[in-house]
Amino acid sequence: MSDIKFNRRNALKGLMALGVGSVGVGGAGGLSSLALATPEALDRNQRFVFCYFPGAWDILLSLDPRRMVDYPVDDMALHRIQPAYDMLEMTDASAVDVGGVQLGPYLADSRLASHAEKLCVVRGMSMETLAHDVGRRRFITGKAPAGLLARGSSVATWLAANLGIDDPIPNLAVQMESYNRDLPPAASGFRVSTAEDLVRGLRPADPSMDPALDSLLNHFHEGASSCARARRSPVWRSGEGGRVKAREMLQLDLDTLFDLNRNDPALDELKAEFGVFGTVTTATPEVQSLLAYQAITGGVSRCASIVVTPGLDTHFSDWADEQGPRQRQGFDVVARLVSHLETTRFEDTSMSWLDVTTIVCFSEFSRTPLLNAQEGRDHSLTNATMMIGGRTKPGVYGASSNVGMEPQSVNLETGELDRGGEIARPEHLMRELMIQAGIEEDIADLRVPGYPAAFRST
């Protein structure tokens, strides 16, 4: 008889996260014929962490800076770029060359600057939207939404379905949206808001159901789901997949890995290294980074999506006081994750976890290169992205224009500006992530080539 401690409430919670009723899950719930790549082509060592900077970052302060001396205020009507570093709380703010990469003042002042030689920065991208929800969902799925509705599965869901469907939690999403359109329910984002939510969803309740009764109920559900009517029902198949996955998770005692309040001196030391102190009650960016580290290195998750900084929607005078420091907090959060992945050996190999983990830092778009009348910055179509680890190739690829910081065409093979090339968009990078994982066919229907310049040749 089964000795799994099965709890109906927690199992249903897991079921919701893994398929039935979760945001964006398609009604079919089954696996489309094009959902999986050829198994032999996949690189199953790869992991992914998606780090979201919400609210639209000002890339002049970080990923795409300009020297003030090159853009004098008297000529602003011509170049339409206003770094305005002299208005920041950082009195010596300027664009800085760090490790051969020009960084904005708040990135150069962050912990991540010590990893500058590993950074892969893609500039001159276009988001083709000024709406927060649209930009965020375009980056998450690699597809322009229909209105505000996401049109495809999250790229993390595609990667989880192809590379880590047998992982305990293939796709962890902390305070992040996740979408699944007709992929296996197990690949859906396991969505939580706090570390406590994650522990609660993975810990069997006490008292637990009698093992004999649990076994009888399990056999009943197995039998019911195998009948002809159930096999013909996409919703039933999706629900059964979620139920089975929830039982598997409860059996593994994964709650201990994510219980950040347990009495453990080694855990306290690790928490301090991630900037987490005392009793954990909320999922701060620092806590989320630690959860992602535990999920990835603990062999629990193939993909983790986290929010690494407070909101950046600074339209008013809060731009000078909050935009930069909040970005710096996010870069510090990413830096701690990078440092620990780099110093942790990947299983029984000579590689580190950073060698097999691609970290993607993104925001829905950026902010205008000119200040508005309220001394803040509004929404801009232009964007930039930063990646580190995995197969990414350090360097700077693409560029925004020197007039108005507009997106520019680039040769996707070289990363050099090319009038006959393409304007880079999120889907180019998402497509390349899948190619690098061994998913050569465009099974996600992104309808664009990849961006191989930003990755090492395999």
N, C-alpha and C positions, 0 to 999 in steps of 0.2 A: 504493500500500500504506500501511497505517496505520503511523505512527511513534510511537505511544503506548508509553511504557515501562510495560509491564504486569507487575505482580508478583503472583503468586498469593496469597501470604500476606497482603499488604496489601489486596488486592482482597477476599479473603474476610473480612478484618476489617471493611472498609467494608460489605460485604454483610450481615454480622451486625448492624451498627449501623443499617442502613437497612431492615431488614425481616426477614430469615430468622433466627429464633431470638432476636431481641431481646425484652426483657421486655415482655410484654403484647401482642405482635403477634397479631392474630386469624388464625385458620387460613385464612380466605378470602383475605386479602391483596389482594383486588381493591377496586374503588371502588364503594361502594353508590350507589344512584340518588339519594340525598339528601345525598351527601357534599359537593357543591360548591354554592356560592351562585351567583346570577346574576352573570356576570362584570362586566357593566356597573355593578353596584351596589357593587363592591368598591373600597376605597381601598388601592391597592397600594403607596402610600408608607409605610404604617404598619409599624413594627417593635415588638418586645416583648422586654423583659428581665424574667425572673422571678427575684427575689432571695429565697432561702430562709434564714430564721433558725431553725436546727434545735433541737429540744428543748423548745419552748414558751417564748416570751418573757413577761416580767413587764411588762404594759402600764402598770402604775402607775409604772414607771421611764422610760416613754417616750411611748407613744401615748395613754394615757388616765389622766393623773395626777390626784391629789387633793391639796389643800392640807392639811397636818397640822392646822392650826388649826380646820378645818371638821369634823374627825373625831377628837375627843378620845378618848384611851384610856379614860377613865372611862365613856364612852357606847358603847364598842365592841360591847357585846351588842345595842345597838339598831341601829347603822348597819352593823356587820359589815364594816368597811373599815379596814385598818391600813396606811397608807403606809409607816411605819417608816423614814422617810428618815434619822432620827437614828442608825440602826444601820449606815449605809453608810460606805464608806471616804471618800466625798466629804463633807467636814464641813459644807459649806454647801448640801447637797442640798435641793431643794424643787421644787415645780411652778413653772414660769416661763412668763410670757407673752412669746412671741417672734413678732413680726410678726402679732399678733392671734390667734395660735394658742397655747393652753396646752399646753406640752410638759413631759414628765417630765425629771428632772435629767440623765439620761445622753443623752437626745436633744438637750436644750438645750445640753449641753456638747460636742456632736459637731460635725464640719465641716458636717453636714447642716443645722444650725440657720441657717446663712447662706442657705439656700434655703427658709426657713420659709414665705415668701410664695407658694411654688409647691406646697407640700404639700397633698395631698388625703387626709384622714384619715377613715376610716369606722369608727365605734365601735358598740358594742352588738350585735355579731354573735354568732351561736350556731354552734358547731361540732357540737353534738349527739353528741360523743364525748369520751372522756378517754384514748383509745389513740393513741399517737404515729403509728403506721403508718396508721391509719384517717383521722386528721385530715389528715395530709400528703397522702394520696391523694385525699381529698375536695377539697382545695384544688387539686391538680394537675388533676383531671378534672372538677370541678364535680358529682361524683356520690358519694353515700355508697357505700363499698365493700360487697361481699357478704362479710361476715366481714372478712378482711384483704385480699381480692382486689379490685383495681381493676375497676370495671364498665364503664368507658368509656375512650375515647382521652383523652390529655392535651389540655387546651385549647391548649397550644402546638402540638400536632400538628394540631388542627383549623385553627388560624390558618395554620400552614405549608402545609397542604394547599390552602387556599383562596387565600392571598395570595402564597406564595413557592415553589410546587412546582418552579419552574425555577431557583431559586437553587442555588448549588453545594452548600451544606449548609443546607437550609431550617430545620432544627431542631437546634440544638447544645445538648447537655445535659452539663454538667461536674459530675461527682459527684452527679448527680440522676437519679431515676427518670424513665422516659418510657414512655408507653403508646400503642399503635396498635391499634385494633379496626376492621379492614376499610377503612382509608384507604390511599392509595397508599404503598407501601413507602418512597418517597423522602421522605415527610413524617415518618417515624419519627425519634425523637431519635438523633442521632449521639452516642453516649455515650462519654465519656472520663473518666479519673481525673486526668490531669496534662496539662500543656502538651506534654510529651514524647510522651505517648500520641497526642495530636492530630497532632503533626508526623509521628510514625511511621506513622500511619494514612493520611496524605496524601502522603508522600514515596515515589516509586518506588524500589525497591531497586537497588543497584549491585553486581554486574553485572545488567543487565536482560535480559529475554527478547529473542531475535532478532526484529526487527520483522516479518520475513516470516512466521515461525512464529506470532507474536502475531496477525497479520492472519488467518492460516488458522484459528486457534482461535476468533477472534472470529466469523468467518463461519460456522463450524460451530455455535457456540452460537446465533447468530441464526437459522440454519436450523432447528435442533432446537426452538427455542422457538416457531417459527411453525407447527409441525405441529398437526394437529387435536387430538391427545392433549394436547399442552402447553397449547393455548389453553383446553381444558376443565379444566385443573388449577389451582386457586387457588394452591397451593403453588408450582407451576412458574412461574406468572405473577409471583408475589411474588419468587421468586428471580431471575428474569430482570430484573425492575425494579431490584433491588438491584445486580445485576452491571453493568447499563448505567450506573447512577448512580455506582458505584465507579470505572468507567473514566473517566467524565467528570471526576470530582474529581481523579484522578491526572494528567489531561492539563493541568490548570490551574495547576500549581505552587503550590498554596495553602500548602504547608508553610512557605514563606518568611515568609508573613504571621504565622504563629504560632510561628516559631522565635525564642524570646525570648533565646537565647544567641548569636545571630549577632553578628558584629562590625559594629556600626552605631552611631555616636555619636548619631544622632537617636533610635534605639530606646532607647539608654541613658537619654537625657533623658526620654523618655516613660515608661519604667519607673520612674524616680525620682519622677515626678509621680504615679504610681499607688501609690507606696510599695513598689516592688519593686526590690531591690538585689542585685547580684552574680549569680552563676550560679543559674539557676532549675532546681531539681530536684523540687520539689513544687508542687502547686496550692494555695497558700495562698489565703485569700479575696481578697487583693490581686491575686494572679496571675489568679484567675478573673475578676475585674472587668476586668482588662486584656484577657483573651482575649475577653470579651463585647464590649468596645469595638472590638477589631480585627475581630471577626466581623460586627458590625452596620455599622460605618462602612466596612468594606472591601467591602460589598456581597455578603458571603458567606452570611450567615444572616438569616432573617426573624425567628426567635425564638432567644433564648439563655436558658438556665436555669442559675443558679449558686448556690453556697452561700457566704454572705458573712460568716459568723462561726462560731467553735467552738460546741460544744454548750451548750445553755442549761437543761438538765434539773436545776435546782438545788433539790432537796428538803431539803437540809440546811444547815448553817451556811455552805456555799460560796455560798449566795444573796447574802449581804452582800458577799463579796469578788469573785465572778466574774460574776454575772448582769449587773450594770450595765456594767462595763468591756467585757464581750464584746459586749453590745448596741452600745455606743459604737463598738467596732471595726467592727461591721457597718454602722452608719450612716456612719462615715468612708469605708468602702469604697464605699457607694452614692453618697456625696457626690462622691468623685473621679470616678466614672462620670458623674454628672450634670454636673459642671463641664466635663468634656471634651466631652461631647455638646453642651452648650450653646455652646461656643466653636468647634465644628467646623461649617462650613457644609454643608448638605445639598445635595450635587450642585451643579447650576448654578442654585440658587434663592437667595432672600433668607432662607430658613428655616435653622434649625440642626437638627442631628440630634436634639436633645432635642424639637423641635417635632413630630417624626414617630415618636418612640420612647416608648412607655409602659412605665415601670418599675413593677413590682408587687412590694412587699415583704410577705412573709407568714410566719406560723409556724402550726404545726398547731393550736394553741389557746393560751390564756394560763395564768397561774398564779393561785392563789387570792388573794383580797384580804386574807385573814388569814394570819399566820404560823402554822406548825405547831409542835409541841412541840420540834422540832430547829432552830428558828429559820430554817427554809426555807419554801418555798411549794410546794404540791402542784398538781395539774392542775385547771384550770377550764374549763367549757364556753364561757365568754365569750371573745370574741376581738375584735381590731381589725386593720385593714389600712391600709397607707400606699401611696399611688401618687403618681407625679410624672411630668410630661412628657406628650407626646402630646396627646390630647384631654381629659385629666383636668382637672377644675375645682377650683382651690385652695379649701380650706375644710375645715370639720369637719361630717360628716354622721352622724346617728344619735347615740345616747348610751347608755352603760350606766347602770343605775339607781344612785341614791344610797344604796341599801340593798343591800349584798352584791354590787354591780356585776353585776347580772343583765342579760341581753339584753333589749331593749325593742323593741316594734313601731314601725315607721317608715313614713312615706309615701315610697315609692321615687322618686316624681316630684320631691319637694322636699327630702328628707333630714331632715324634721322629725319629731319624735315624734308618733305617731298610733295611738291604741288600736285603730282599725279597720284599721291597716296590716298590714305583714308583718314578722316577725323576719328580719332580713337574714342570709343564709348565703353561703358562698363561691360557690355556683352563681348567685346574683343578679349578682355582679360579673363572673363568667366569662361569663355570658350577655350582659352589657352590653359587655364587651370585643369580643365577636363582632359585636354589633349596630353598634358604633362602626366596626368594620372593613367594614361593609356586608353582614354576614351576618344579614339580618333574620329569616329562617325559623329555627326551632329545630332545625336539622339535627343538633345534638349531643344532642337529646332531654333537655335539662336540666329541662324542664317547669316553669320559673319565668319571671316577667318579668325584665327587666333592672333596673338601678339607675341611671337616667338622671340623677338629681340630682348624681352625682359626676363628671359629664362635661359638657363644653361642648356646647351645641346645635350641630348640624351645619348 
